[in-house]
C-alpha cells in the first residue's frame, strides 16, 4: 500500500511538472510571438535605438538576477576562461544581429519575412548539425531541407525578392544556438555575459543620441519611458520561461511549442498589420510548412523508436 501511495504521488508530481512546463513553454513562445506588437508600439525610436535599450535594460535586470542567484562566481569564472569567453563573444554578436534584424523587419512592415525566418530556423539547425556536429540526416530530413531551399528559391523567382531578413534571422539564431549548445554555460550566466559584452556599444549609442538631442528616452513622458524599459524585462522573462520549460519537458515537446512564435507573427502580419500576402507568399509558406510537417513527423517517429 505504501508503494502504491508513493507511485501515485510520483505520478501526480510528474503531471504537475509536465503541466507547469507546458504553461512556461506557452508563455515563452507566445511572448516571443507577440514581440512585433511591442516593437510597433515603440517604433518611433528607430530600430537601432530600440536594440540599444533592449540590451541596456536586459543587463540591468540580469544583474539583479545574477546577484539574487549568487551567480557572480560563475560569471567571473567564465570571464577568466578563454575557451568559454571567446565563443560567447561570437554568440553576443550573433544574438545582437538577430535582435537588430528582427526589430528592423517589424518596424519596416516585414513581419512575414521575420516569421518565415523562424519557421526556417529548425531546419537550419538540422543543417548546421550536419556541417559542424557531424550529424547524419535520413531521407525525410533531406527532403525537408530541400523543401526549404525550394521555398526560398521560389520566393526569389516568384516575388523577385531575396528574403535576406528571413535568412539572417534563421542563420544567426541557428548559429547562436549551435554555439550555446557547444559552450558549457548556464542560460542566465551566458546571456548576462553576452549582453555585458555589447552593452558598452549600446550605452554609448544612447549617450550619443542624448547629447545630440535625438534620443527619445526622457522626452515623451514617463509612460513611454516605462514602455522602453519593458524591452529588457520582456527579453529576460521570456528566457526565464523558456529555461523553466526545458527543465520540465522533453526537448522534442519544446520543439513542438516553438512553432507558436512564427505562427503568431504570421497571423499578426496578415490580420492585424495588413501586410501583403500573395499567392507567391502562400506557395512559399506552404513549402516551408510541408517541410516542417515532415521534420516534426520524423522527430516523433525517431523518438518513439528510441523508447524501450
C-alpha positions in Angstrom: 0.0 0.0 0.0 2.9 2.3 0.8 4.5 1.6 -2.5 1.2 2.4 -4.3 0.9 5.7 -2.5 4.4 6.6 -3.4 3.7 5.7 -7.0 0.6 7.8 -7.1 2.5 10.7 -5.5 5.3 10.4 -8.1 2.7 10.2 -10.9 1.0 13.3 -9.6 4.3 15.3 -9.3 5.1 14.2 -12.9 1.8 15.5 -14.1 2.3 18.9 -12.3 5.8 19.1 -13.8 4.5 18.5 -17.3 1.6 20.9 -16.9 3.7 23.7 -15.5 6.3 23.0 -18.2 3.6 23.4 -20.8 2.5 26.7 -19.3 6.1 28.0 -19.2 6.6 27.0 -22.9 3.4 28.5 -23.9 4.3 31.7 -22.1 7.8 31.9 -23.6 6.8 31.3 -27.2 3.7 33.4 -27.1 5.7 36.3 -25.6 8.3 36.0 -28.4 5.4 35.7 -30.9 3.9 39.0 -29.6 7.2 40.9 -29.7 6.1 42.6 -33.0 3.2 44.3 -31.1 5.6 45.7 -28.6 8.1 46.9 -31.3 5.3 48.6 -33.2 4.4 50.5 -30.1 7.9 51.9 -29.7 8.8 52.2 -33.4 9.2 56.0 -33.1 12.6 55.2 -31.6 14.0 53.6 -34.7 15.4 50.1 -34.8 18.9 50.8 -33.5 17.7 52.8 -30.5 15.2 50.0 -29.6 18.0 47.4 -29.9 20.3 49.5 -27.7 17.6 50.0 -25.0 16.8 46.2 -25.1 20.4 45.4 -24.4 20.9 48.0 -21.6 17.7 47.2 -19.7 18.3 43.5 -20.1 21.7 44.0 -18.4 20.1 45.9 -15.6 17.6 43.2 -14.8 20.1 40.3 -15.4 22.5 42.0 -12.9 19.7 41.8 -10.3 19.0 38.1 -11.1 22.7 37.2 -11.1 23.0 38.8 -7.7 19.9 37.1 -6.2 21.0 33.7 -7.5 24.6 34.3 -6.3 26.0 33.5 -9.8 28.8 36.1 -9.6 31.5 33.3 -9.1 30.2 31.7 -12.3 30.4 35.0 -14.2 34.0 35.7 -13.0 34.9 32.1 -13.8 33.7 32.4 -17.4 35.3 35.8 -17.9 38.7 34.2 -17.0 38.1 31.2 -19.2 39.1 32.0 -22.8 37.6 28.7 -24.1 34.2 29.8 -23.0 34.6 33.6 -23.3 35.6 33.7 -27.0 32.7 31.7 -28.2 30.4 33.9 -26.1 31.8 36.9 -27.9 30.7 35.3 -31.2 27.3 34.4 -29.8 26.9 38.0 -28.4 27.5 39.4 -31.9 25.1 36.8 -33.4 22.2 37.5 -31.0 22.7 41.2 -31.5 22.4 40.8 -35.2 19.3 38.6 -34.8 17.6 41.1 -32.5 18.5 44.0 -34.7 17.3 42.5 -38.0 14.1 41.2 -36.4 13.3 44.7 -35.0 14.1 46.3 -38.4 11.8 43.8 -40.1 9.0 44.5 -37.8 9.3 48.3 -38.0 9.6 48.2 -41.8 6.5 46.1 -42.3 8.3 42.8 -43.0 6.9 40.7 -40.1 6.1 38.0 -42.7 9.8 37.7 -43.5 10.6 37.6 -39.8 8.1 34.8 -39.2 9.5 32.9 -42.3 12.9 33.1 -40.7 11.7 31.4 -37.5 9.8 28.8 -39.5 13.1 28.0 -41.4 15.2 28.0 -38.2 14.5 24.4 -37.0 15.7 23.1 -40.4 18.7 25.4 -40.4 19.6 23.8 -37.0 19.5 20.4 -38.7 21.7 21.6 -41.5 24.2 23.2 -39.0 24.3 19.9 -37.1 25.4 18.1 -40.3 28.0 20.7 -41.1 29.5 21.2 -37.7 28.5 18.3 -35.4 28.9 15.5 -38.0 25.2 14.5 -37.6 23.6 12.4 -40.3 20.3 13.1 -41.9 17.9 10.4 -43.1 15.9 10.7 -46.3 12.9 12.5 -44.8 15.2 15.1 -43.2 16.9 15.7 -46.5 13.5 16.2 -48.2 12.5 18.7 -45.5 15.7 20.7 -46.0 15.3 20.5 -49.8 11.7 22.0 -49.5 13.1 25.0 -47.6 15.7 25.6 -50.3 12.9 25.2 -52.9 10.7 27.7 -50.9 13.4 30.3 -50.7 14.2 29.8 -54.4 10.6 30.2 -55.4 10.3 33.4 -53.3 13.3 34.8 -55.2 11.9 33.9 -58.6 8.1 34.4 -57.9 8.4 37.7 -56.0 11.7 38.9 -57.3 12.8 39.4 -53.7 15.6 37.8 -51.8 14.3 37.2 -48.3 17.5 38.3 -46.7 15.8 39.3 -43.4 14.4 35.7 -43.1 17.8 34.1 -43.9 19.7 36.3 -41.5 17.1 35.7 -38.7 17.2 31.9 -39.3 21.0 31.5 -39.7 22.0 34.0 -37.0 19.7 32.3 -34.4 20.7 28.9 -35.6 24.4 29.6 -35.3 23.8 31.2 -32.0 22.1 28.1 -30.8 24.9 25.9 -32.1 27.5 27.9 -30.1 25.4 27.8 -26.9 25.0 24.1 -27.4 28.7 23.6 -27.5 29.7 26.0 -24.8 29.2 24.7 -21.2 27.5 27.7 -19.5 24.0 28.1 -18.0 21.4 30.3 -19.6 21.5 33.2 -17.2 25.2 33.5 -17.0 25.6 33.1 -20.7 23.0 35.8 -21.6 24.4 38.1 -19.0 28.0 37.9 -20.3 26.7 38.2 -23.9 24.8 41.4 -23.1 27.6 43.0 -21.0 30.0 42.4 -23.9 27.9 44.6 -26.2 26.4 46.9 -23.6 29.2 49.5 -23.9 28.3 49.9 -27.6 24.6 50.1 -26.8 25.0 52.6 -23.9 27.5 54.7 -25.9 25.0 54.9 -28.7 22.2 56.0 -26.3 24.5 58.6 -24.7 25.4 59.9 -28.2 21.7 60.3 -29.1 21.0 62.1 -25.8 23.9 64.5 -26.4 22.6 65.2 -29.9 19.0 65.7 -28.6 17.6 62.9 -30.9 17.1 60.2 -28.2 13.5 59.6 -27.1 14.1 58.4 -23.5 13.0 61.0 -21.0 11.4 63.1 -23.8 7.9 61.6 -24.4 6.7 61.1 -20.9 7.1 58.7 -18.0 4.7 56.2 -19.5 6.7 55.9 -22.7 9.9 55.5 -20.7 8.4 52.6 -18.9 7.4 51.1 -22.2 11.1 51.4 -23.3 12.3 49.7 -20.1 9.8 46.9 -20.8 12.1 45.7 -23.6 14.6 44.4 -21.2 12.0 42.8 -18.9 10.4 41.0 -21.8 13.7 39.7 -23.0 14.7 38.3 -19.6 11.2 37.0 -18.6 10.8 35.1 -21.9 14.2 33.5 -21.2 13.2 32.5 -17.7 10.0 30.9 -19.0 12.0 29.1 -21.7 14.6 27.7 -19.3 11.9 26.6 -16.9 10.1 24.8 -19.8 13.2 22.9 -20.9 13.7 21.7 -17.3 10.3 20.2 -17.2 9.6 19.0 -20.8 11.4 16.8 -23.3 13.2 18.8 -26.0 11.0 17.3 -28.7 8.0 18.7 -26.9 9.6 22.1 -26.5 10.4 21.9 -30.2 6.7 21.4 -31.0 5.8 24.5 -28.9 8.4 26.7 -30.8 6.1 26.9 -33.8 3.8 29.1 -31.8 6.2 32.0 -32.2 6.3 32.2 -36.1 2.6 31.3 -36.3 1.6 34.2 -34.0 3.9 36.5 -36.0 2.4 35.2 -39.3 -1.2 35.9 -38.1 -0.3 39.4 -36.8 1.3 40.3 -40.1 -1.7 39.4 -42.2 -4.7 40.1 -40.0 -3.5 42.9 -37.7 -0.9 44.8 -39.7 -2.2 44.1 -43.2 1.0 43.1 -44.9 0.6 42.0 -48.5 0.1 38.2 -48.8 0.1 37.0 -52.4 -0.2 33.6 -54.0 3.6 33.5 -54.2 3.7 34.0 -50.4 1.2 31.2 -50.0 3.2 28.8 -52.1 6.5 29.7 -50.2 4.9 29.2 -46.8 3.2 26.0 -47.9 6.5 24.5 -48.9 8.0 25.5 -45.6 5.1 24.1 -43.6 5.3 20.9 -45.6 9.0 20.6 -44.7 8.3 21.3 -41.1 5.5 18.7 -41.0 7.9 16.1 -42.4 10.5 17.1 -39.9 8.1 17.0 -36.9 6.7 13.6 -38.0 10.2 12.2 -38.4 11.3 13.6 -35.0 8.3 11.9 -33.2 8.9 8.7 -35.2 12.6 8.6 -34.2 11.7 9.4 -30.5 9.1 6.5 -30.4 11.7 4.1 -31.9 14.2 5.0 -29.2 11.7 4.2 -26.4 12.3 0.7 -24.9 
